[in-house]
Amino acid sequence: MFPLVTLGLFAALVLVVEYSFAWFNPIKFRRPLESVPENTWTHTIHRKSTRPGVPYELNPGARGSLRGADISINSLGARGPEVPREKGPGVVRIVSMGASVGFGWTVKDDESYPARLETHLNERAAGTGTRYEVLNFGVGGYATRDEVAALEQIALPLAPDLVIIDYHPNGPEAEPIQPLHKVFRDAAWWEHWNILRGFAAARREWGVRTHGGHQYFWLHSAAGPHWPEFLKAYDKAKRLCDERGLKVVIAGFPSYGQRVEWDPYPFEALISQVRDAAEARGFLFVDILPIYRHSGLKIPDIAVDDEHPGKVGLDLAGAELARVIWENHERLLGRAAPTK
């Protein structure tokens, strides 16, 4: 009898704590959405994916406008103009996998860095009979493991000649905390309980506090749950691309925060850490931060918010990637850069 009474009292206590949180101080961390906001971003540009490992994806054929920028998703599920599924003669196809930086947050279709890369490459190849096609599969809120899942399920069936995966310091994120994840994924059972979300929030906060006080250091810690998932994604990308004889370029973008000057950059060690992981797998790492540092521009001239470059920054990134690809053409594409 006593154990049953004890169990009953414990259950009553749990319910009291749970409802106290629910009524007076709901835990926001990992809290399921009560309703999905209907707007261009959630209901037009994106859709829930049925592909294994891909939580959501760009909605083929979608058209919309967000923050003054027109957005077009082609029938292949990439941002930008329509392109044939089959490559035409003389076409070099590059697929660019990324998150909101790759997608081109706040900019027009032709101002994203994959679009600018395509333009810069085709300027170099003018009159050679070679045309470069860069498909932008950047999706807001993706972690690196989501990008690699989309690479496998969406991009690789299009027979690319080269793969770009962009990196941002939030790339190792292993928890579905980005807004679009909340919109399109089904909540886990425990996420409906304030008390359990509180434990999860406390665990994450402890990880952040004991790893430099910023979430980006926690995301890159081998002792946490995130960095191992990031390495698994890189291993998967290597396997997928090695099987097809494809090379991988990692486009490394910085975070901006509320800073004005580029130096000191607080996440310099994280760039080195990711570069080492990329190069250990045979990937070519392209660091965009030095390009921004040496541009003569300050952070507010490059960034539109704490995490996203604007039109100028994206064009600088596209130009640098074009230079690196051109100078490493034989290594990356198996043949010398085209000449007239």
MARNUKOL-945205 format. One record per residue (C-alpha): residue in one letter; y, z, x. Coordinates in steps of 0.1 Angstrom, whole numbers, plus 5000, padded with zeros to 4 digits. Example, Ala and Ser with C-alpha at 12.3 -4.5 7.8 and 13.67 -1.06 7.14 Angstrom:
<recs>
+------+-------+------+------+
: resn : north :   up : east :
+------+-------+------+------+
:    a :  4955 : 5078 : 5123 :
:    s :  4989 : 5071 : 5137 :
+------+-------+------+------+
</recs>
This chain:
<recs>
+------+-------+------+------+
: resn : north :   up : east :
+------+-------+------+------+
:    m :  5000 : 5000 : 5000 :
:    f :  5024 : 5010 : 5028 :
:    p :  5023 : 4975 : 5045 :
:    l :  5030 : 4958 : 5012 :
:    v :  5060 : 4981 : 5007 :
:    t :  5073 : 4975 : 5042 :
:    l :  5068 : 4937 : 5038 :
:    g :  5087 : 4938 : 5005 :
:    l :  5116 : 4958 : 5020 :
:    f :  5118 : 4934 : 5049 :
:    a :  5118 : 4904 : 5026 :
:    a :  5146 : 4920 : 5005 :
:    l :  5166 : 4927 : 5037 :
:    v :  5163 : 4891 : 5048 :
:    l :  5175 : 4879 : 5013 :
:    v :  5204 : 4903 : 5014 :
:    v :  5215 : 4890 : 5048 :
:    e :  5209 : 4854 : 5038 :
:    y :  5230 : 4856 : 5006 :
:    s :  5257 : 4876 : 5024 :
:    f :  5261 : 4847 : 5048 :
:    a :  5259 : 4822 : 5019 :
:    w :  5286 : 4839 : 4999 :
:    f :  5310 : 4852 : 5026 :
:    n :  5304 : 4834 : 5059 :
:    p :  5282 : 4803 : 5057 :
:    i :  5268 : 4792 : 5091 :
:    k :  5282 : 4757 : 5097 :
:    f :  5259 : 4748 : 5126 :
:    r :  5232 : 4723 : 5115 :
:    r :  5242 : 4730 : 5079 :
:    p :  5229 : 4702 : 5056 :
:    l :  5255 : 4681 : 5038 :
:    e :  5258 : 4690 : 5001 :
:    s :  5270 : 4655 : 4994 :
:    v :  5274 : 4624 : 5015 :
:    p :  5311 : 4612 : 5016 :
:    e :  5313 : 4576 : 5004 :
:    n :  5334 : 4556 : 5028 :
:    t :  5332 : 4525 : 5050 :
:    w :  5317 : 4543 : 5079 :
:    t :  5288 : 4560 : 5060 :
:    h :  5281 : 4535 : 5032 :
:    t :  5290 : 4501 : 5046 :
:    i :  5288 : 4499 : 5083 :
:    h :  5257 : 4520 : 5088 :
:    r :  5224 : 4524 : 5069 :
:    k :  5193 : 4546 : 5072 :
:    s :  5167 : 4530 : 5094 :
:    t :  5130 : 4526 : 5087 :
:    r :  5122 : 4517 : 5123 :
:    p :  5102 : 4543 : 5143 :
:    g :  5124 : 4566 : 5163 :
:    v :  5157 : 4551 : 5150 :
:    p :  5175 : 4575 : 5128 :
:    y :  5201 : 4550 : 5114 :
:    e :  5215 : 4516 : 5125 :
:    l :  5243 : 4491 : 5119 :
:    n :  5240 : 4474 : 5086 :
:    p :  5234 : 4437 : 5091 :
:    g :  5260 : 4416 : 5073 :
:    a :  5284 : 4445 : 5067 :
:    r :  5321 : 4440 : 5068 :
:    g :  5347 : 4467 : 5068 :
:    s :  5379 : 4481 : 5082 :
:    l :  5383 : 4515 : 5099 :
:    r :  5415 : 4530 : 5114 :
:    g :  5431 : 4496 : 5112 :
:    a :  5403 : 4478 : 5130 :
:    d :  5382 : 4451 : 5113 :
:    i :  5344 : 4456 : 5118 :
:    s :  5318 : 4429 : 5114 :
:    i :  5280 : 4434 : 5118 :
:    n :  5261 : 4402 : 5123 :
:    s :  5226 : 4394 : 5108 :
:    l :  5209 : 4407 : 5140 :
:    g :  5224 : 4441 : 5135 :
:    a :  5249 : 4439 : 5163 :
:    r :  5287 : 4443 : 5161 :
:    g :  5305 : 4410 : 5164 :
:    p :  5302 : 4374 : 5153 :
:    e :  5271 : 4357 : 5141 :
:    v :  5247 : 4344 : 5168 :
:    p :  5214 : 4326 : 5165 :
:    r :  5183 : 4347 : 5168 :
:    e :  5169 : 4322 : 5193 :
:    k :  5188 : 4317 : 5225 :
:    g :  5202 : 4282 : 5230 :
:    p :  5199 : 4262 : 5262 :
:    g :  5219 : 4276 : 5291 :
:    v :  5224 : 4310 : 5274 :
:    v :  5220 : 4343 : 5293 :
:    r :  5215 : 4370 : 5267 :
:    i :  5226 : 4406 : 5275 :
:    v :  5220 : 4435 : 5251 :
:    s :  5243 : 4465 : 5253 :
:    m :  5229 : 4498 : 5240 :
:    g :  5253 : 4526 : 5234 :
:    a :  5270 : 4551 : 5211 :
:    s :  5306 : 4551 : 5198 :
:    v :  5321 : 4541 : 5232 :
:    g :  5299 : 4510 : 5232 :
:    f :  5305 : 4503 : 5195 :
:    g :  5342 : 4503 : 5202 :
:    w :  5357 : 4533 : 5183 :
:    t :  5392 : 4523 : 5168 :
:    v :  5392 : 4488 : 5183 :
:    k :  5385 : 4453 : 5169 :
:    d :  5352 : 4435 : 5173 :
:    d :  5364 : 4414 : 5202 :
:    e :  5380 : 4444 : 5220 :
:    s :  5348 : 4464 : 5226 :
:    y :  5336 : 4466 : 5261 :
:    p :  5305 : 4444 : 5254 :
:    a :  5328 : 4418 : 5239 :
:    r :  5352 : 4420 : 5269 :
:    l :  5322 : 4417 : 5292 :
:    e :  5311 : 4385 : 5275 :
:    t :  5346 : 4371 : 5278 :
:    h :  5349 : 4380 : 5315 :
:    l :  5315 : 4366 : 5324 :
:    n :  5322 : 4333 : 5305 :
:    e :  5355 : 4330 : 5323 :
:    r :  5337 : 4332 : 5356 :
:    a :  5310 : 4307 : 5344 :
:    a :  5334 : 4281 : 5329 :
:    g :  5323 : 4246 : 5337 :
:    t :  5288 : 4256 : 5350 :
:    g :  5268 : 4249 : 5318 :
:    t :  5259 : 4286 : 5316 :
:    r :  5271 : 4307 : 5287 :
:    y :  5267 : 4345 : 5285 :
:    e :  5260 : 4362 : 5252 :
:    v :  5265 : 4400 : 5250 :
:    l :  5251 : 4416 : 5219 :
:    n :  5267 : 4450 : 5210 :
:    f :  5242 : 4474 : 5196 :
:    g :  5264 : 4505 : 5201 :
:    v :  5261 : 4529 : 5172 :
:    g :  5283 : 4559 : 5167 :
:    g :  5266 : 4593 : 5172 :
:    y :  5236 : 4579 : 5191 :
:    a :  5221 : 4600 : 5219 :
:    t :  5205 : 4582 : 5248 :
:    r :  5171 : 4586 : 5233 :
:    d :  5184 : 4569 : 5201 :
:    e :  5198 : 4541 : 5222 :
:    v :  5164 : 4535 : 5238 :
:    a :  5146 : 4537 : 5205 :
:    a :  5170 : 4510 : 5192 :
:    l :  5164 : 4490 : 5224 :
:    e :  5127 : 4490 : 5217 :
:    q :  5128 : 4483 : 5180 :
:    i :  5159 : 4461 : 5176 :
:    a :  5171 : 4446 : 5208 :
:    l :  5140 : 4437 : 5229 :
:    p :  5125 : 4414 : 5202 :
:    l :  5156 : 4392 : 5207 :
:    a :  5143 : 4383 : 5242 :
:    p :  5173 : 4395 : 5263 :
:    d :  5177 : 4387 : 5300 :
:    l :  5194 : 4419 : 5309 :
:    v :  5198 : 4454 : 5294 :
:    i :  5229 : 4476 : 5295 :
:    i :  5226 : 4513 : 5285 :
:    d :  5259 : 4532 : 5285 :
:    y :  5262 : 4568 : 5295 :
:    h :  5287 : 4594 : 5283 :
:    p :  5284 : 4632 : 5290 :
:    n :  5271 : 4638 : 5255 :
:    g :  5243 : 4613 : 5259 :
:    p :  5216 : 4639 : 5266 :
:    e :  5222 : 4656 : 5233 :
:    a :  5188 : 4664 : 5217 :
:    e :  5200 : 4681 : 5185 :
:    p :  5211 : 4660 : 5155 :
:    i :  5245 : 4675 : 5152 :
:    q :  5266 : 4643 : 5151 :
:    p :  5281 : 4635 : 5117 :
:    l :  5260 : 4603 : 5111 :
:    h :  5228 : 4622 : 5119 :
:    k :  5237 : 4647 : 5092 :
:    v :  5243 : 4618 : 5068 :
:    f :  5211 : 4598 : 5073 :
:    r :  5184 : 4623 : 5084 :
:    d :  5165 : 4646 : 5061 :
:    a :  5173 : 4682 : 5069 :
:    a :  5145 : 4704 : 5084 :
:    w :  5133 : 4732 : 5061 :
:    w :  5149 : 4759 : 5083 :
:    e :  5183 : 4743 : 5081 :
:    h :  5186 : 4754 : 5045 :
:    w :  5187 : 4790 : 5057 :
:    n :  5219 : 4805 : 5070 :
:    i :  5201 : 4832 : 5089 :
:    l :  5180 : 4807 : 5108 :
:    r :  5209 : 4784 : 5115 :
:    g :  5227 : 4815 : 5129 :
:    f :  5199 : 4821 : 5153 :
:    a :  5200 : 4784 : 5164 :
:    a :  5238 : 4785 : 5168 :
:    a :  5235 : 4817 : 5189 :
:    r :  5208 : 4801 : 5211 :
:    r :  5230 : 4771 : 5218 :
:    e :  5261 : 4792 : 5224 :
:    w :  5241 : 4813 : 5249 :
:    g :  5230 : 4782 : 5267 :
:    v :  5266 : 4769 : 5269 :
:    r :  5280 : 4803 : 5281 :
:    t :  5254 : 4806 : 5308 :
:    h :  5259 : 4771 : 5321 :
:    g :  5295 : 4768 : 5330 :
:    g :  5310 : 4774 : 5296 :
:    h :  5310 : 4738 : 5284 :
:    q :  5284 : 4720 : 5263 :
:    y :  5282 : 4691 : 5288 :
:    f :  5268 : 4714 : 5315 :
:    w :  5242 : 4727 : 5291 :
:    l :  5232 : 4692 : 5280 :
:    h :  5225 : 4684 : 5317 :
:    s :  5206 : 4716 : 5326 :
:    a :  5170 : 4712 : 5335 :
:    a :  5165 : 4746 : 5320 :
:    g :  5176 : 4735 : 5285 :
:    p :  5160 : 4712 : 5259 :
:    h :  5184 : 4683 : 5264 :
:    w :  5181 : 4670 : 5299 :
:    p :  5143 : 4666 : 5298 :
:    e :  5147 : 4644 : 5267 :
:    f :  5173 : 4623 : 5285 :
:    l :  5149 : 4617 : 5314 :
:    k :  5121 : 4608 : 5289 :
:    a :  5144 : 4582 : 5274 :
:    y :  5152 : 4568 : 5309 :
:    d :  5114 : 4567 : 5316 :
:    k :  5108 : 4549 : 5284 :
:    a :  5135 : 4524 : 5291 :
:    k :  5121 : 4517 : 5325 :
:    r :  5086 : 4512 : 5311 :
:    l :  5098 : 4489 : 5283 :
:    c :  5119 : 4468 : 5307 :
:    d :  5094 : 4467 : 5335 :
:    e :  5068 : 4453 : 5311 :
:    r :  5092 : 4424 : 5303 :
:    g :  5106 : 4419 : 5338 :
:    l :  5140 : 4431 : 5328 :
:    k :  5166 : 4450 : 5349 :
:    v :  5187 : 4478 : 5335 :
:    v :  5224 : 4485 : 5341 :
:    i :  5238 : 4519 : 5333 :
:    a :  5275 : 4519 : 5324 :
:    g :  5288 : 4554 : 5331 :
:    f :  5319 : 4564 : 5311 :
:    p :  5338 : 4596 : 5316 :
:    s :  5351 : 4622 : 5291 :
:    y :  5389 : 4627 : 5288 :
:    g :  5396 : 4659 : 5271 :
:    q :  5433 : 4670 : 5269 :
:    r :  5440 : 4661 : 5305 :
:    v :  5467 : 4637 : 5317 :
:    e :  5456 : 4632 : 5353 :
:    w :  5422 : 4619 : 5364 :
:    d :  5417 : 4645 : 5391 :
:    p :  5401 : 4669 : 5393 :
:    y :  5375 : 4656 : 5369 :
:    p :  5354 : 4686 : 5357 :
:    f :  5321 : 4666 : 5352 :
:    e :  5319 : 4649 : 5386 :
:    a :  5286 : 4665 : 5394 :
:    l :  5271 : 4652 : 5362 :
:    i :  5279 : 4617 : 5371 :
:    s :  5261 : 4621 : 5404 :
:    q :  5232 : 4637 : 5385 :
:    v :  5228 : 4608 : 5361 :
:    r :  5234 : 4582 : 5389 :
:    d :  5205 : 4598 : 5408 :
:    a :  5182 : 4597 : 5377 :
:    a :  5192 : 4561 : 5371 :
:    e :  5187 : 4549 : 5406 :
:    a :  5154 : 4567 : 5409 :
:    r :  5141 : 4544 : 5382 :
:    g :  5155 : 4513 : 5397 :
:    f :  5185 : 4511 : 5374 :
:    l :  5219 : 4499 : 5386 :
:    f :  5246 : 4526 : 5379 :
:    v :  5281 : 4514 : 5374 :
:    d :  5307 : 4542 : 5374 :
:    i :  5337 : 4534 : 5353 :
:    l :  5357 : 4565 : 5363 :
:    p :  5369 : 4551 : 5397 :
:    i :  5381 : 4520 : 5379 :
:    y :  5403 : 4541 : 5357 :
:    r :  5414 : 4563 : 5385 :
:    h :  5426 : 4533 : 5406 :
:    s :  5442 : 4514 : 5377 :
:    g :  5475 : 4531 : 5381 :
:    l :  5472 : 4544 : 5345 :
:    k :  5470 : 4580 : 5333 :
:    i :  5444 : 4593 : 5309 :
:    p :  5467 : 4589 : 5278 :
:    d :  5471 : 4552 : 5287 :
:    i :  5434 : 4547 : 5287 :
:    a :  5420 : 4571 : 5261 :
:    v :  5426 : 4572 : 5223 :
:    d :  5411 : 4607 : 5220 :
:    d :  5391 : 4632 : 5240 :
:    e :  5360 : 4610 : 5244 :
:    h :  5369 : 4573 : 5237 :
:    p :  5387 : 4547 : 5257 :
:    g :  5410 : 4524 : 5238 :
:    k :  5416 : 4486 : 5242 :
:    v :  5429 : 4488 : 5277 :
:    g :  5402 : 4511 : 5290 :
:    l :  5375 : 4490 : 5274 :
:    d :  5388 : 4458 : 5289 :
:    l :  5388 : 4474 : 5324 :
:    a :  5352 : 4485 : 5318 :
:    g :  5342 : 4450 : 5307 :
:    a :  5359 : 4434 : 5337 :
:    e :  5342 : 4458 : 5361 :
:    l :  5308 : 4453 : 5346 :
:    a :  5313 : 4415 : 5348 :
:    r :  5322 : 4419 : 5385 :
:    v :  5291 : 4440 : 5392 :
:    i :  5268 : 4417 : 5373 :
:    w :  5282 : 4386 : 5390 :
:    e :  5279 : 4401 : 5425 :
:    n :  5243 : 4413 : 5418 :
:    h :  5233 : 4382 : 5397 :
:    e :  5202 : 4374 : 5416 :
:    r :  5190 : 4410 : 5416 :
:    l :  5197 : 4415 : 5379 :
:    l :  5189 : 4381 : 5365 :
:    g :  5165 : 4366 : 5391 :
:    r :  5188 : 4337 : 5400 :
:    a :  5221 : 4332 : 5418 :
:    a :  5253 : 4332 : 5398 :
:    p :  5261 : 4298 : 5384 :
:    t :  5284 : 4275 : 5402 :
:    k :  5302 : 4243 : 5393 :
+------+-------+------+------+
</recs>
